[in-house]
Amino acid sequence: MDGIVTEVAVGVKRGSDELLSGSVLSSPNSNMSSMVVTANGNDSKKFKGEDKMDGAPSRVLHIRKLPGEVTETEVIALGLPFGKVTNILMLKGKNQAFLELATEEAAITMVNYYSAVTPHLRNQPIYIQYSNHKELKTDNTLNQRAQAVLQAVTAVQTANTPLSGTTVSESAVTPAQSPVLRIIIDNMYYPVTLDVLHQIFSKFGAVLKIITFTKNNQFQALLQYGDPVNAQQAKLALDGQNIYNACCTLRIDFSKLVNLNVKYNNDKSRDYTRPDLPSGDGQPALDPAIAAAFAKETSLLAVPGALSPLAIPNAAAAAAAAAAGRVGMPGVSAGGNTVLLVSNLNEEMVTPQSLFTLFGVYGDVQRVKILYNKKDSALIQMADGNQSQLAMNHLNGQKMYGKIIRVTLSKHQTVQLPREGLDDQGLTKDFGNSPLHRFKKPGSKNFQNIFPPSATLHLSNIPPSVAEEDLRTLFANTGGTVKAFKFFQRDHKMALLQMATVEEAIQALIDLHNYNLGENHHLRVSFSKSTI
């Protein structure tokens, strides 16, 4: 806190400091020892003593270098993400404003945030610091327009909205729009994570908060900027564009909310202004280093080079998906490579079918070839580079048939099928037309349920006639121990089943995914992030 205050204070003292990129005021009196506040062209109160250098926190903030045409709504929107705005005074002639928040804590959070991320209004950097005034006393008759806008926003803030945010009618916020965008993703062939959205939308301004959710079988997000103008620019540039080639189309609208209330920082929601938030039940806690990075508005991803919107390389997409799955990445390379080399396999046990089933959890396996002269190694061709990267990150180092397997990207571009008439002992198999591909259907929920191998398995498509005991026996027969079992309360077609180890769960998935339970029900098995 001290460092931030000092930096701002030093900048104010030396009028030409880089932080301020020029003089503080248009008048020669750059120390503002006796500044006359003008509202609507009339002399109002005299605001004295803005030159004090102690930088003590105050709930009144002094905002400088505002663009000439900026509106009250845009200035109020700067403060809304941090708490209730209780007063505003625009100094049009001086391109400045005073903004009063309901609490000092909210003002401190706002200054902290904007000291790390320079706020912009209408593409111009602006500067925010604590005022020496502890409250704003304004003559409402001289400040009517500002007060009207503030009252309109406050009126809807007090109406309790579903997200504890604020809704604003179009008339209340004209001419500016809401700083919150509602994003729907069509044709979702690849996973789109919170981090991917952050990378793309950050190009148009500071992203403060993101909430993701699934509604009507569609992946959606609410994303809040510090400034409605940034939201407008992002909407104009990105609406209708594809994140990846020919898929994952962005549909963007302004939300009726003007503030999002984020309770947890995890892979579904994040508040970049509050790195201290808990991760929520059942979610892995955020690493303190990552939390610190959030505070500086950096992404969770460590992908070399910024992602250009709408042309995200597959490797970066995989990195984002892996980050969402909480998997450490040793570094991303060979983004477009679809073929994996898997070594240290148990050559007595492994088959193309078993590799198809296990690797099929992370993508649509096209072909598998166990090497004729080295039967502890295999080549596996996935549908695209994103899927091969996901499979590598999740399966490298896991145990399969008692051996720790190694998964790397292969130099081969495709897996060759044997020449016609040549018997390769069933070591090569083409799965291109398999009905068991999990990710064929665009927007499938499977994209959002990709998790690392775990001892707990998610079972689905269970017929009504199959009881818990039947499933326990079935899974025990794969050679492991069933530790726990639980049907889903609302839907007995689904259950969680916990094996003693991850290795046992991998074995059970290989043996029993697509197992025929009768009544034309084939069991679907995947790894779960939950525990019982």
C-alpha positions as CSV (number, residue, x, y, z in Angstrom):
1,M,0.0,0.0,0.0
2,D,2.8,2.4,1.0
3,G,4.6,1.9,-2.3
4,I,1.5,2.7,-4.3
5,V,0.7,5.8,-2.3
6,T,4.3,7.0,-2.6
7,E,4.5,6.5,-6.3
8,V,1.3,8.5,-6.8
9,A,2.4,11.2,-4.4
10,V,5.8,11.5,-6.1
11,G,4.1,11.8,-9.5
12,V,1.9,14.6,-8.3
13,K,4.8,16.6,-6.8
14,R,6.8,16.4,-10.0
15,G,4.2,17.7,-12.4
16,S,6.2,16.3,-15.4
17,D,6.6,12.8,-13.9
18,E,6.0,10.0,-16.5
19,L,3.2,8.7,-14.3
20,L,1.3,11.9,-15.1
21,S,2.7,12.3,-18.6
22,G,2.5,16.1,-18.4
23,S,1.4,18.8,-16.0
24,V,-1.3,18.1,-13.4
25,L,-3.4,21.1,-14.3
26,S,-3.8,23.4,-17.2
27,S,-3.1,26.3,-14.9
28,P,0.5,27.1,-13.8
29,N,-0.4,26.2,-10.3
30,S,0.5,22.5,-10.6
31,N,0.4,21.9,-6.9
32,M,-3.3,22.7,-6.6
33,S,-2.9,24.6,-3.3
34,S,-6.2,26.5,-3.9
35,M,-8.2,24.9,-6.7
36,V,-11.5,26.4,-7.5
37,V,-14.1,23.7,-8.4
38,T,-16.3,24.5,-11.3
39,A,-19.5,22.7,-11.8
40,N,-21.6,23.6,-14.9
41,G,-19.6,26.8,-15.3
42,N,-20.3,28.2,-11.8
43,D,-17.9,28.6,-9.0
44,S,-18.8,26.1,-6.3
45,K,-16.9,25.2,-3.1
46,K,-13.2,25.8,-2.9
47,F,-11.4,22.5,-2.7
48,K,-8.2,23.4,-0.9
49,G,-5.0,21.5,0.0
50,E,-4.8,19.0,-2.8
51,D,-1.1,19.4,-2.6
52,K,-0.6,17.4,0.6
53,M,1.8,14.6,0.1
54,D,0.9,12.2,2.8
55,G,-1.3,10.2,0.3
56,A,-3.6,9.1,3.2
57,P,-6.5,6.9,2.0
58,S,-9.9,8.6,1.6
59,R,-13.2,7.4,0.2
60,V,-13.0,10.4,-2.2
61,L,-10.9,9.9,-5.2
62,H,-9.4,12.5,-7.5
63,I,-9.4,11.5,-11.2
64,R,-7.3,13.5,-13.7
65,K,-6.6,13.7,-17.4
66,L,-10.2,12.8,-18.4
67,P,-11.0,13.1,-22.1
68,G,-13.1,16.3,-22.8
69,E,-16.2,14.4,-24.0
70,V,-16.3,11.9,-21.2
71,T,-19.7,11.4,-19.4
72,E,-20.6,11.1,-15.7
73,T,-21.8,7.5,-16.4
74,E,-18.3,6.5,-17.6
75,V,-16.6,8.0,-14.6
76,I,-19.1,6.3,-12.2
77,A,-18.5,3.0,-14.0
78,L,-14.8,3.2,-13.0
79,G,-15.9,2.9,-9.4
80,L,-18.8,0.5,-9.6
81,P,-16.8,-2.8,-9.7
82,F,-15.3,-1.9,-6.3
83,G,-18.5,-0.8,-4.4
84,K,-21.3,1.7,-4.2
85,V,-20.6,5.2,-5.6
86,T,-22.2,7.8,-3.4
87,N,-21.3,11.1,-5.1
88,I,-19.5,12.6,-8.1
89,L,-18.3,16.0,-9.1
90,M,-17.2,16.7,-12.7
91,L,-14.7,19.5,-13.4
92,K,-15.3,19.7,-17.1
93,G,-13.0,22.7,-17.7
94,K,-10.1,21.0,-16.0
95,N,-10.7,17.5,-17.4
96,Q,-11.0,16.2,-13.8
97,A,-13.5,14.6,-11.5
98,F,-14.0,13.7,-7.8
99,L,-15.6,10.3,-7.1
100,E,-16.9,9.4,-3.7
101,L,-17.3,5.7,-2.7
102,A,-19.4,4.4,0.2
103,T,-16.4,3.1,2.1
104,E,-12.7,3.8,2.4
105,E,-12.0,0.1,1.9
106,A,-13.7,0.2,-1.6
107,A,-11.6,3.3,-2.5
108,I,-8.3,1.5,-1.4
109,T,-9.2,-1.5,-3.5
110,M,-9.9,0.7,-6.5
111,V,-6.6,2.7,-6.1
112,N,-4.6,-0.5,-5.6
113,Y,-6.1,-2.1,-8.7
114,Y,-5.7,0.9,-11.0
115,S,-2.1,1.5,-9.8
116,A,-1.2,-1.8,-11.4
117,V,-3.5,-1.4,-14.4
118,T,-3.7,2.1,-15.9
119,P,-7.4,2.8,-16.5
120,H,-8.4,4.2,-19.9
121,L,-11.5,6.1,-20.9
122,R,-12.1,6.5,-24.6
123,N,-8.6,5.2,-25.3
124,Q,-6.9,7.8,-23.1
125,P,-5.0,6.9,-19.9
126,I,-6.4,8.6,-16.8
127,Y,-5.0,8.9,-13.3
128,I,-6.6,8.2,-10.0
129,Q,-5.4,9.1,-6.5
130,Y,-6.8,9.8,-3.0
131,S,-8.3,13.2,-2.5
132,N,-7.5,15.1,0.7
133,H,-11.3,15.5,1.1
134,K,-13.0,12.9,3.3
135,E,-16.4,13.5,1.6
136,L,-17.8,15.4,-1.3
137,K,-20.1,18.4,-0.5
138,T,-21.7,19.4,-3.8
139,D,-24.4,21.9,-4.6
140,N,-26.9,19.6,-6.2
141,T,-28.6,22.4,-8.2
142,L,-25.3,23.1,-9.9
143,N,-24.5,19.4,-10.4
144,Q,-27.9,18.2,-11.6
145,R,-26.9,16.0,-14.5
146,A,-24.2,14.1,-12.5
147,Q,-26.6,13.6,-9.6
148,A,-29.4,12.4,-11.9
149,V,-27.1,9.8,-13.4
150,L,-25.9,8.7,-10.0
151,Q,-29.4,8.4,-8.6
152,A,-30.4,6.3,-11.6
153,V,-27.5,3.9,-11.0
154,T,-28.1,3.9,-7.2
155,A,-31.8,3.2,-7.6
156,V,-31.1,0.0,-9.4
157,Q,-28.1,-0.9,-7.2
158,T,-30.4,-1.2,-4.2
159,A,-32.9,-3.4,-6.1
160,N,-31.6,-6.9,-5.2
161,T,-30.6,-8.6,-8.5
162,P,-29.9,-12.3,-8.9
163,L,-26.1,-11.9,-9.1
164,S,-26.1,-9.2,-6.3
165,G,-25.0,-7.0,-9.1
166,T,-26.8,-4.0,-10.5
167,T,-29.2,-3.7,-13.4
168,V,-29.7,-0.5,-15.2
169,S,-32.4,0.3,-17.7
170,E,-31.1,1.5,-21.1
171,S,-32.4,5.0,-20.4
172,A,-30.5,5.2,-17.1
173,V,-27.1,4.7,-18.6
174,T,-27.4,6.4,-21.9
175,P,-25.3,7.4,-23.8
176,A,-22.8,4.9,-22.3
177,Q,-23.5,1.1,-22.2
178,S,-23.0,-1.4,-19.4
179,P,-19.3,-2.4,-18.7
180,V,-20.6,-6.0,-18.5
181,L,-20.8,-8.2,-21.6
182,R,-22.8,-11.4,-21.9
183,I,-20.9,-13.9,-24.1
184,I,-22.4,-17.1,-25.7
185,I,-20.1,-19.5,-27.6
186,D,-21.6,-21.4,-30.5
187,N,-20.0,-24.4,-32.3
188,M,-17.8,-25.2,-29.3
189,Y,-15.6,-27.9,-30.8
190,Y,-12.7,-27.1,-28.4
191,P,-12.8,-26.2,-24.7
192,V,-13.0,-22.5,-24.1
193,T,-11.8,-21.6,-20.6
194,L,-12.0,-18.6,-18.5
195,D,-8.3,-17.9,-19.2
196,V,-8.8,-18.0,-23.0
197,L,-11.6,-15.4,-22.6
198,H,-9.4,-13.3,-20.4
199,Q,-6.6,-13.4,-23.0
200,I,-8.9,-12.3,-25.8
201,F,-10.9,-9.7,-24.1
202,S,-7.9,-8.1,-22.3
203,K,-6.9,-6.6,-25.6
204,F,-9.7,-4.1,-25.3
205,G,-9.1,-2.9,-21.7
206,A,-8.7,-4.1,-18.1
207,V,-10.9,-7.1,-17.5
208,L,-12.1,-6.9,-13.8
209,K,-14.3,-10.0,-13.4
210,I,-15.5,-13.1,-15.3
211,I,-18.2,-15.6,-14.4
212,T,-18.7,-18.7,-16.7
213,F,-21.7,-21.1,-16.7
214,T,-23.7,-23.5,-18.8
215,K,-27.2,-22.5,-19.7
216,N,-29.5,-24.3,-22.2
217,N,-26.6,-26.6,-23.0
218,Q,-24.5,-23.6,-24.1
219,F,-21.3,-22.3,-22.6
220,Q,-21.8,-18.7,-21.5
221,A,-19.9,-16.0,-19.7
222,L,-20.4,-12.6,-18.1
223,L,-17.3,-10.4,-18.4
224,Q,-16.9,-7.0,-16.7
225,Y,-14.6,-4.2,-17.8
226,G,-13.6,-1.2,-15.8
227,D,-15.0,1.0,-18.5
228,P,-18.2,0.6,-20.7
229,V,-16.3,2.0,-23.7
230,N,-13.9,-1.0,-23.5
231,A,-17.0,-3.3,-23.5
232,Q,-18.3,-1.4,-26.5
233,Q,-15.0,-1.8,-28.4
234,A,-14.8,-5.5,-27.6
235,K,-18.3,-6.1,-28.7
236,L,-17.8,-4.3,-32.0
237,A,-14.5,-6.1,-32.7
238,L,-15.4,-9.6,-31.5
239,D,-19.1,-10.3,-32.0
240,G,-19.6,-13.0,-34.6
241,Q,-15.9,-13.9,-34.8
242,N,-14.4,-17.4,-34.3
243,I,-11.9,-18.0,-31.5
244,Y,-10.5,-21.0,-33.4
245,N,-10.6,-21.8,-37.1
246,A,-14.2,-22.3,-38.2
247,C,-15.6,-22.9,-34.6
248,C,-16.2,-21.5,-31.2
249,T,-18.1,-18.4,-32.5
250,L,-18.5,-15.5,-30.1
251,R,-22.0,-14.0,-29.7
252,I,-21.8,-10.9,-27.6
253,D,-24.4,-8.6,-26.0
254,F,-24.4,-6.0,-23.3
255,S,-25.6,-7.4,-20.0
256,K,-28.3,-5.7,-18.0
257,L,-26.0,-6.0,-15.0
258,V,-23.4,-3.2,-14.5
259,N,-21.5,-5.0,-11.7
260,L,-20.7,-8.7,-11.1
261,N,-20.5,-10.1,-7.6
262,V,-17.8,-12.9,-7.7
263,K,-17.6,-15.1,-4.6
264,Y,-14.8,-17.5,-5.6
265,N,-11.6,-17.4,-7.7
266,N,-11.5,-20.7,-9.5
267,D,-11.8,-22.1,-13.1
268,K,-15.5,-21.0,-13.3
269,S,-15.3,-17.4,-11.9
270,R,-12.6,-14.9,-11.1
271,D,-12.4,-11.4,-9.6
272,Y,-9.0,-9.9,-10.7
273,T,-9.5,-7.1,-8.2
274,R,-9.7,-9.5,-5.3
275,P,-6.9,-12.1,-5.4
276,D,-7.7,-13.0,-1.8
277,L,-11.0,-14.6,-2.5
278,P,-11.4,-18.3,-1.6
279,S,-11.6,-21.0,-4.3
280,G,-14.9,-22.4,-3.1
281,D,-16.0,-25.9,-2.1
282,G,-14.5,-28.8,-4.0
283,Q,-12.2,-26.5,-5.9
284,P,-8.4,-26.7,-5.6
285,A,-7.1,-23.7,-3.7
286,L,-5.2,-21.1,-5.8
287,D,-1.5,-21.1,-5.4
288,P,-0.4,-17.8,-3.6
289,A,1.9,-17.0,-6.5
290,I,-1.0,-17.3,-8.9
291,A,-3.1,-15.1,-6.6
292,A,-0.4,-12.5,-6.7
293,A,-0.3,-12.7,-10.4
294,F,-4.0,-12.1,-10.6
295,A,-3.5,-8.9,-8.6
296,K,-1.3,-7.6,-11.3
297,E,-3.9,-8.5,-14.0
298,T,-1.8,-11.2,-15.5
299,S,-3.3,-14.4,-16.8
300,L,-2.8,-17.8,-15.2
301,L,-1.3,-18.8,-18.5
302,A,2.4,-18.7,-19.2
303,V,2.1,-19.0,-22.9
304,P,5.0,-17.3,-24.8
305,G,3.8,-14.4,-26.9
306,A,0.4,-12.7,-26.5
307,L,-2.6,-14.5,-28.0
308,S,-4.0,-12.7,-31.0
309,P,-7.8,-12.8,-30.8
310,L,-9.4,-15.2,-33.2
311,A,-6.2,-16.9,-34.1
312,I,-5.2,-18.7,-31.0
313,P,-2.6,-21.4,-31.7
314,N,-3.6,-24.9,-30.7
315,A,-0.8,-25.1,-28.2
316,A,-2.1,-22.0,-26.4
317,A,-5.6,-23.4,-26.4
318,A,-4.2,-26.6,-24.9
319,A,-2.4,-24.6,-22.3
320,A,-5.6,-22.8,-21.3
321,A,-7.5,-26.1,-21.1
322,A,-4.7,-27.6,-19.1
323,A,-4.6,-24.6,-16.8
324,A,-8.3,-25.0,-16.2
325,G,-7.8,-28.7,-15.4
326,R,-5.1,-27.6,-12.9
327,V,-2.4,-29.5,-14.7
328,G,1.2,-28.2,-14.7
329,M,2.6,-27.6,-18.2
330,P,6.3,-28.1,-18.8
331,G,6.1,-25.8,-21.8
332,V,4.1,-25.7,-25.0
333,S,5.6,-26.7,-28.3
334,A,4.7,-28.1,-31.7
335,G,1.1,-26.8,-31.5
336,G,-0.3,-28.4,-34.5
337,N,1.1,-31.9,-34.0
338,T,-1.7,-34.5,-33.8
339,V,0.4,-37.6,-33.3
340,L,1.7,-38.9,-29.9
341,L,4.5,-41.3,-29.1
342,V,3.6,-43.5,-26.0
343,S,6.5,-45.5,-24.6
344,N,7.2,-47.9,-21.6
345,L,3.9,-49.7,-22.3
346,N,3.2,-53.2,-20.9
347,E,3.7,-55.1,-24.2
348,E,2.0,-58.2,-22.8
349,M,-1.2,-56.4,-22.0
350,V,-1.6,-53.3,-24.2
351,T,-3.9,-53.3,-27.3
352,P,-4.9,-50.7,-29.8
353,Q,-8.4,-50.8,-28.2
354,S,-7.1,-50.1,-24.6
355,L,-5.1,-47.1,-25.9
356,F,-8.1,-45.9,-27.8
357,T,-10.3,-46.0,-24.7
358,L,-7.9,-44.3,-22.3
359,F,-6.6,-41.6,-24.7
360,G,-10.2,-41.2,-25.9
361,V,-11.0,-39.5,-22.6
362,Y,-9.0,-36.4,-23.8
363,G,-9.9,-36.4,-27.5
364,D,-11.1,-38.3,-30.5
365,V,-8.5,-41.0,-31.3
366,Q,-8.2,-41.5,-35.1
367,R,-5.6,-44.3,-35.4
368,V,-3.4,-46.4,-33.1
369,K,-0.2,-48.3,-34.1
370,I,1.7,-50.4,-31.7
371,L,5.3,-50.5,-33.1
372,Y,6.1,-53.9,-34.7
373,N,9.8,-53.9,-33.6
374,K,9.2,-52.2,-30.3
375,K,6.0,-53.4,-28.8
376,D,6.3,-51.3,-25.6
377,S,5.8,-48.2,-27.8
378,A,2.8,-46.9,-29.8
379,L,1.8,-44.0,-32.1
380,I,-1.6,-42.5,-31.4
381,Q,-3.2,-40.0,-33.8
382,M,-5.7,-37.6,-32.3
383,A,-8.2,-35.4,-34.2
384,D,-6.2,-32.2,-33.6
385,G,-3.2,-30.7,-31.9
386,N,-5.2,-29.4,-29.0
387,Q,-6.4,-32.9,-28.1
388,S,-2.9,-34.4,-28.4
389,Q,-1.6,-31.7,-26.1
390,L,-4.4,-32.4,-23.6
391,A,-3.8,-36.1,-23.6
392,M,-0.1,-35.7,-23.2
393,N,-0.5,-33.4,-20.2
394,H,-3.0,-35.6,-18.5
395,L,-1.5,-39.1,-19.2
396,N,2.2,-38.7,-19.2
397,G,3.5,-40.3,-16.0
398,Q,0.3,-42.3,-15.3
399,K,0.4,-46.0,-14.6
400,M,-1.2,-48.3,-17.2
401,Y,-1.1,-52.1,-16.7
402,G,1.5,-51.6,-13.9
403,K,4.0,-49.5,-15.8
404,I,4.5,-45.7,-15.8
405,I,3.9,-44.6,-19.4
406,R,5.7,-41.8,-21.1
407,V,3.7,-39.6,-23.6
408,T,5.5,-37.1,-25.9
409,L,4.7,-35.4,-29.2
410,S,5.8,-37.5,-32.2
411,K,7.7,-36.1,-35.2
412,H,5.2,-38.1,-37.4
413,Q,2.3,-36.1,-38.9
414,T,0.0,-39.1,-39.4
415,V,-0.1,-42.7,-38.5
416,Q,0.2,-44.8,-41.6
417,L,-2.1,-47.8,-42.1
418,P,-0.5,-51.1,-43.2
419,R,-0.5,-51.8,-46.9
420,E,-3.5,-53.7,-48.1
421,G,-3.1,-57.5,-47.7
422,L,-0.2,-57.1,-45.2
423,D,-0.9,-58.8,-41.8
424,D,0.5,-56.6,-39.0
425,Q,-0.9,-58.9,-36.3
426,G,-3.6,-56.4,-35.4
427,L,-1.1,-53.8,-34.1
428,T,-2.6,-51.0,-36.2
429,K,-6.2,-50.0,-36.0
430,D,-8.2,-47.2,-37.6
431,F,-10.8,-45.6,-35.3
432,G,-11.7,-42.7,-37.7
433,N,-15.4,-43.8,-37.9
434,S,-15.8,-45.0,-34.3
435,P,-19.2,-44.2,-32.7
436,L,-17.4,-43.9,-29.3
437,H,-15.8,-40.5,-30.0
438,R,-16.7,-38.3,-27.1
439,F,-16.0,-34.9,-28.8
440,K,-17.7,-35.2,-32.2
441,K,-20.8,-33.2,-31.2
442,P,-20.2,-29.5,-31.1
443,G,-20.9,-27.9,-27.8
444,S,-21.0,-31.3,-26.1
445,K,-20.9,-31.2,-22.3
446,N,-17.9,-33.5,-22.5
447,F,-15.7,-30.5,-23.4
448,Q,-16.4,-29.1,-19.9
449,N,-15.8,-32.4,-18.1
450,I,-12.2,-33.1,-19.0
451,F,-10.3,-33.9,-15.8
452,P,-7.0,-35.5,-14.9
453,P,-7.0,-39.2,-14.1
454,S,-8.4,-39.7,-10.6
455,A,-9.4,-42.5,-8.3
456,T,-13.1,-41.4,-8.5
457,L,-14.9,-42.3,-11.7
458,H,-18.1,-40.7,-13.1
459,L,-20.6,-43.3,-14.4
460,S,-23.5,-42.5,-16.6
461,N,-26.2,-44.2,-18.8
462,I,-27.0,-46.7,-16.0
463,P,-30.3,-48.5,-16.6
464,P,-33.0,-48.6,-13.8
465,S,-32.6,-52.3,-13.3
466,V,-28.9,-52.1,-12.3
467,A,-28.3,-51.7,-8.5
468,E,-25.3,-50.4,-6.5
469,E,-24.2,-53.9,-5.7
470,D,-24.1,-54.9,-9.4
471,L,-21.8,-52.0,-10.2
472,R,-19.6,-52.6,-7.2
473,T,-19.1,-56.2,-8.2
474,L,-18.5,-55.3,-11.9
475,F,-15.8,-52.8,-10.9
476,A,-14.2,-55.1,-8.3
477,N,-13.8,-57.7,-11.1
478,T,-11.3,-55.4,-12.9
479,G,-8.8,-56.3,-10.2
480,G,-9.2,-53.3,-7.9
481,T,-11.0,-52.4,-4.7
482,V,-14.2,-50.3,-4.7
483,K,-13.8,-47.9,-1.8
484,A,-17.1,-45.9,-2.2
485,F,-20.2,-45.5,-4.3
486,K,-22.9,-42.9,-4.6
487,F,-25.8,-42.6,-7.0
488,F,-26.7,-39.0,-8.0
489,Q,-29.7,-37.9,-5.9
490,R,-31.7,-36.5,-8.8
491,D,-30.7,-38.9,-11.5
492,H,-30.0,-42.6,-10.9
493,K,-28.6,-42.9,-14.4
494,M,-25.4,-41.4,-13.0
495,A,-23.1,-42.3,-10.1
496,L,-19.7,-41.7,-8.6
497,L,-17.5,-44.7,-7.8
498,Q,-14.2,-44.5,-6.1
499,M,-11.4,-47.1,-6.5
500,A,-8.5,-47.5,-4.1
501,T,-5.9,-45.9,-6.5
502,V,-5.7,-43.8,-9.7
503,E,-4.1,-46.8,-11.4
504,E,-7.1,-49.0,-10.5
505,A,-9.5,-46.4,-11.8
506,I,-7.6,-46.2,-15.1
507,Q,-7.8,-50.0,-15.4
508,A,-11.5,-49.9,-14.6
509,L,-12.2,-47.2,-17.2
510,I,-10.3,-49.1,-19.9
511,D,-12.2,-52.3,-19.1
512,L,-15.7,-51.0,-18.6
513,H,-16.2,-47.8,-20.7
514,N,-18.9,-48.8,-23.2
515,Y,-19.7,-52.1,-21.2
516,N,-23.1,-53.4,-22.2
517,L,-25.3,-53.4,-19.0
518,G,-28.3,-54.7,-20.9
519,E,-31.5,-53.0,-22.0
520,N,-29.4,-51.4,-24.8
521,H,-27.5,-49.3,-22.2
522,H,-23.7,-49.0,-22.7
523,L,-22.0,-47.7,-19.5
524,R,-20.1,-44.4,-20.0
525,V,-17.1,-44.0,-17.7
526,S,-14.9,-40.8,-17.2
527,F,-12.7,-39.4,-14.5
528,S,-14.3,-37.1,-12.0
529,K,-13.0,-34.0,-10.2
530,S,-15.3,-34.9,-7.2
531,T,-14.6,-37.2,-4.3
532,I,-17.2,-39.2,-2.3
